């Protein structure tokens, strides 16, 4: 199966920038520890603390799908509506072989 790369763009609600930072960074270690994870990194825009990008790579679609059901991600997504301006913009790609 081809490798999966996912990119999520997030925008913190006004006043929620620090909470979004805490939550985004709290997902890094447990996501990296998941089976099939190749890389997982959260980035904040250097001039806009409300703008975030999460870049992740997975060995295959199955490991990515398992990540989407992980307790730490499920909990973070449930808190999102109160912290974000709209849902994350997600883009999922598979490696061209």
Buried (B, 14 or more C-beta within 10 A) or exposed (E): EEBBBBBBEBBBBEEBBEBBBEBBEBBBEBBEEBEBBEEBEBEBEEEEEBBBBBEBBBBBBEBBEBBEEBEBBEEBEEEBEEBBEEEBEEEBEBEEE
